[in-house]
Amino acid sequence: MFKMLVLDLDGTLLDSQKAVSAKNIQAIVRASRLGMHIVLATGRPPVGTMEARASLGSACSEFLIAYNGALIENMRTGMTVFEQTITVAGYLQVAQFAASSRLFCYAYSRQACLTPEPHAVTDWENQINGIDVQLTDFSRLDPAMPLIKAMVTGDPDLLDQCQENIPANLAGQFTILRSAPELLEFLSPQASKGRAVSYLAGILGIGRQEIICVGDSGNDKDMIQYAGLGVAMDNATAEIKAAADFVTRSNDNHGIAHLIDQIIG
């Protein structure tokens, strides 16, 4: 019997309109009533998950995996359960590399999206996630100040080249994730969705084989590989489908409801 269902948000639980379908909600409520922990695992900040969590109501676990595994928060108590950070000094190294590749770099702290200058992508972060965007002169910050992650954005073809040519000194310092065609993320080497799922499972006393993880993109790969049952959406990348044990329907075709129907009937 599976005891924990871990769901990515964008491209997985959320459809193309960024909503949770009624069929998915009904199926998740049914799974929750049978005792399954329903955990959201997303690259978004906690504030960016509020609508999805509200749509699931009490079916949603109190625990949230945010920032691609850099943070686990108990949403009922507001307590931080797990946190892994980088530093401003680390961000500046990433930003220098991004600039040399003709790409833009910004960052997340716990409270805000920090950007060296106005940019369309940080406007989008504010719109999608509802998080404050702050113009920031990173050179004036304490180099040891903690940040959640550095974000590199730009043309997907340029990002492909960037990802293929990351210097060894950066590759060794960070977990590096391609969370979207236009986004490359640099996190603590101890941060990933898979590590966060493992940590949370330990708290809840749940074994690896009792976990289902579902996703669609590169940032979901290690949790899909970690889970007893790793599931890819039909709209997932080829890499994620290859890593999964099962492929469910797409995010626009109630893929989570279909999975739950297959697992618990």
C-alpha positions as CSV (number, residue, x, y, z in Angstrom):
1,M,0.0,0.0,0.0
2,F,1.4,3.4,-1.0
3,K,1.4,5.9,1.9
4,M,2.7,9.1,0.2
5,L,1.9,10.8,-3.1
6,V,4.3,13.5,-4.1
7,L,3.1,15.9,-6.9
8,D,4.9,18.4,-8.9
9,L,2.8,21.5,-9.7
10,D,3.4,23.1,-13.0
11,G,3.0,20.7,-15.9
12,T,1.8,17.9,-13.5
13,L,-1.0,18.8,-11.1
14,L,-1.8,22.1,-12.7
15,D,-3.2,22.2,-16.2
16,S,-2.2,24.6,-18.9
17,Q,-4.5,27.2,-17.3
18,K,-2.6,26.8,-14.0
19,A,-5.7,25.3,-12.4
20,V,-6.4,21.9,-10.6
21,S,-9.2,20.1,-12.5
22,A,-12.2,18.9,-10.6
23,K,-11.4,15.3,-11.5
24,N,-8.0,15.6,-10.0
25,I,-9.3,17.2,-6.8
26,Q,-11.9,14.4,-6.4
27,A,-9.3,11.7,-6.9
28,I,-6.8,13.3,-4.5
29,V,-9.5,13.7,-1.8
30,R,-10.3,10.0,-2.2
31,A,-6.7,9.1,-1.8
32,S,-6.3,11.3,1.2
33,R,-9.3,9.7,2.9
34,L,-7.7,6.3,2.5
35,G,-4.7,7.6,4.5
36,M,-2.3,8.7,1.8
37,H,-0.2,11.8,2.5
38,I,-0.5,14.2,-0.4
39,V,2.6,16.4,-0.7
40,L,3.3,19.1,-3.2
41,A,6.9,19.4,-4.4
42,T,7.5,22.4,-6.6
43,G,10.1,24.9,-7.7
44,R,7.8,27.7,-6.6
45,P,8.1,29.6,-3.3
46,P,5.5,28.7,-0.7
47,V,3.4,31.8,-1.5
48,G,3.1,30.6,-5.1
49,T,1.4,27.4,-4.0
50,M,-1.5,28.9,-2.1
51,E,-4.2,28.6,-4.8
52,A,-3.3,24.9,-5.5
53,R,-3.3,24.1,-1.8
54,A,-6.6,25.9,-1.2
55,S,-8.2,23.9,-4.1
56,L,-7.2,20.6,-2.4
57,G,-8.3,21.8,1.1
58,S,-7.7,19.4,4.0
59,A,-6.6,16.6,1.5
60,C,-3.2,18.4,1.1
61,S,-0.5,17.4,3.7
62,E,0.6,20.1,6.1
63,F,4.1,19.7,4.6
64,L,5.2,21.5,1.4
65,I,8.4,20.9,-0.5
66,A,9.3,24.3,-2.2
67,Y,12.1,25.8,-4.2
68,N,12.9,22.5,-5.8
69,G,13.7,20.8,-2.5
70,A,15.7,23.6,-0.9
71,L,12.9,24.1,1.6
72,I,10.4,21.9,3.5
73,E,7.8,23.9,5.4
74,N,5.0,22.9,7.7
75,M,2.3,25.1,6.3
76,R,0.0,24.7,9.4
77,T,2.6,25.9,11.9
78,G,4.8,28.0,9.7
79,M,7.8,26.1,10.9
80,T,10.8,25.3,8.6
81,V,11.5,21.6,8.6
82,F,14.4,21.5,6.2
83,E,16.4,24.3,4.4
84,Q,19.5,24.3,2.2
85,T,20.9,27.6,1.0
86,I,23.6,29.1,-1.2
87,T,25.4,32.4,-0.5
88,V,25.5,35.8,-2.2
89,A,29.2,35.0,-3.1
90,G,28.0,31.9,-4.9
91,Y,25.3,33.8,-6.7
92,L,27.9,36.3,-7.9
93,Q,29.9,33.5,-9.4
94,V,26.8,32.2,-11.2
95,A,25.9,35.7,-12.4
96,Q,29.3,36.3,-13.8
97,F,29.1,33.0,-15.8
98,A,25.6,33.8,-17.0
99,A,26.7,37.2,-18.2
100,S,29.6,35.7,-20.2
101,S,27.0,33.4,-21.8
102,R,24.7,36.4,-22.7
103,L,22.1,35.2,-20.1
104,F,20.4,37.0,-17.2
105,C,20.7,36.0,-13.6
106,Y,18.5,36.7,-10.6
107,A,18.0,35.0,-7.2
108,Y,15.5,34.0,-4.6
109,S,15.7,34.7,-0.8
110,R,13.1,33.2,1.5
111,Q,11.0,36.4,1.3
112,A,11.5,37.8,-2.2
113,C,12.7,37.5,-5.8
114,L,15.9,39.6,-6.0
115,T,16.9,41.1,-9.4
116,P,19.8,43.4,-10.4
117,E,17.6,45.2,-12.8
118,P,14.0,45.1,-14.1
119,H,13.3,42.1,-16.3
120,A,10.3,40.4,-17.9
121,V,11.1,37.1,-16.2
122,T,11.0,38.6,-12.7
123,D,7.8,40.4,-13.6
124,W,6.5,36.9,-14.6
125,E,7.7,35.5,-11.2
126,N,5.7,38.2,-9.4
127,Q,2.6,37.5,-11.5
128,I,2.7,33.7,-11.3
129,N,3.9,33.3,-7.7
130,G,2.7,36.5,-6.0
131,I,6.2,37.1,-4.6
132,D,7.7,40.5,-4.1
133,V,10.4,41.5,-6.6
134,Q,13.2,43.7,-5.2
135,L,15.8,45.5,-7.1
136,T,19.1,44.5,-5.5
137,D,22.7,45.5,-5.8
138,F,24.2,42.1,-4.9
139,S,27.7,43.6,-4.7
140,R,26.6,45.6,-1.6
141,L,25.3,42.5,0.3
142,D,27.2,40.4,2.8
143,P,28.9,37.7,0.7
144,A,27.9,35.2,3.3
145,M,24.2,36.1,3.3
146,P,22.0,33.1,2.5
147,L,19.9,32.8,-0.6
148,I,17.7,30.0,-1.7
149,K,18.8,29.7,-5.3
150,A,20.2,31.5,-8.3
151,M,18.2,31.5,-11.5
152,V,19.7,31.9,-15.0
153,T,17.3,32.7,-17.9
154,G,17.3,33.5,-21.6
155,D,16.9,31.9,-25.0
156,P,16.6,28.1,-24.6
157,D,19.3,27.5,-27.2
158,L,21.7,29.7,-25.3
159,L,20.8,27.9,-22.1
160,D,21.5,24.5,-23.8
161,Q,25.0,25.8,-24.6
162,C,25.4,27.2,-21.1
163,Q,24.4,24.0,-19.5
164,E,26.8,22.0,-21.6
165,N,29.7,24.3,-20.7
166,I,29.3,24.9,-16.9
167,P,32.8,25.2,-15.4
168,A,33.9,22.5,-13.0
169,N,34.1,24.9,-10.1
170,L,30.4,25.8,-10.5
171,A,29.3,22.2,-11.1
172,G,30.9,21.1,-7.9
173,Q,29.3,23.8,-5.8
174,F,25.6,23.5,-6.8
175,T,22.8,21.2,-7.7
176,I,22.0,22.4,-11.2
177,L,18.5,21.9,-12.6
178,R,16.8,22.7,-15.9
179,S,13.3,23.4,-14.5
180,A,12.0,24.8,-17.8
181,P,13.3,25.4,-21.3
182,E,14.1,29.0,-20.4
183,L,15.3,28.4,-16.8
184,L,18.4,26.9,-15.3
185,E,18.6,26.8,-11.5
186,F,21.6,26.7,-9.1
187,L,20.8,25.4,-5.6
188,S,22.7,24.0,-2.6
189,P,24.4,20.7,-3.5
190,Q,22.2,19.2,-0.6
191,A,19.0,20.5,-2.3
192,S,16.8,18.5,-4.7
193,K,13.3,17.2,-4.7
194,G,14.5,13.7,-4.2
195,R,16.5,14.6,-1.1
196,A,13.6,16.5,0.3
197,V,11.2,13.6,-0.3
198,S,13.6,11.2,1.4
199,Y,14.0,13.6,4.4
200,L,10.2,14.1,4.8
201,A,9.6,10.3,4.5
202,G,12.0,9.8,7.4
203,I,10.0,12.3,9.5
204,L,6.7,10.5,8.6
205,G,8.1,7.0,9.0
206,I,7.3,6.1,5.4
207,G,9.5,3.7,3.4
208,R,10.8,4.4,-0.1
209,Q,8.7,1.7,-1.6
210,E,5.6,3.3,-0.1
211,I,6.1,6.5,-2.1
212,I,4.8,7.7,-5.5
213,C,6.4,10.7,-7.1
214,V,5.0,12.4,-10.2
215,G,6.5,15.0,-12.5
216,D,7.2,16.2,-16.0
217,S,10.5,18.1,-16.1
218,G,14.2,17.7,-15.3
219,N,13.8,19.0,-11.7
220,D,11.6,16.0,-11.0
221,K,14.0,13.3,-12.1
222,D,15.7,12.4,-8.9
223,M,12.4,12.1,-6.9
224,I,10.9,10.0,-9.7
225,Q,14.0,7.7,-9.5
226,Y,13.9,7.7,-5.7
227,A,10.2,6.7,-5.4
228,G,8.9,3.2,-5.1
229,L,6.7,4.2,-8.1
230,G,8.1,7.0,-10.3
231,V,5.5,8.4,-12.6
232,A,5.8,10.8,-15.6
233,M,3.1,12.8,-17.2
234,D,2.3,12.2,-20.8
235,N,3.5,15.7,-21.5
236,A,6.8,15.1,-19.7
237,T,10.2,15.3,-21.4
238,A,11.6,12.2,-22.9
239,E,14.3,12.1,-20.2
240,I,11.6,12.0,-17.5
241,K,9.5,9.3,-19.2
242,A,12.7,7.2,-19.5
243,A,13.3,7.6,-15.8
244,A,9.7,6.7,-14.8
245,D,8.1,3.3,-14.0
246,F,4.7,4.5,-15.4
247,V,3.4,7.2,-17.7
248,T,0.0,8.6,-16.9
249,R,-2.2,11.0,-18.9
250,S,-1.2,14.6,-19.6
251,N,-1.8,17.5,-17.2
252,D,-4.6,18.7,-19.5
253,N,-6.2,15.3,-19.4
254,H,-6.6,14.7,-15.6
255,G,-3.4,12.7,-15.4
256,I,-3.3,12.6,-11.6
257,A,-6.9,11.3,-11.4
258,H,-6.0,8.6,-13.9
259,L,-3.0,7.6,-11.9
260,I,-5.0,7.4,-8.7
261,D,-7.7,5.4,-10.4
262,Q,-5.0,2.9,-11.6
263,I,-3.4,2.6,-8.1
264,I,-6.4,2.6,-5.7
265,G,-9.4,2.1,-8.1
